[in-house]
């Protein structure tokens, strides 16, 4: 599994958000934190999901299976 620079930036931004606020960011908050557009965040999160790297966001149901903890 190889993540692009943009995907790594998203992952780090999401982790930093959770560490600071104690909850996952919304898509807009994640986009602002990573310095990219909301549509780019959406696209990259879908690509990351395909690689089994899930980032939780508020305002959308998770596609993760709660039993697998992915």
Secondary structure, 3 states (H helix, E strand, C coil): CCCCHHHHHHHHHHHHHHHHHCCCCEHHHHHHHHCCCHHHHHHHHHHHHHCCCCCCCECCCCCCCCCCCC
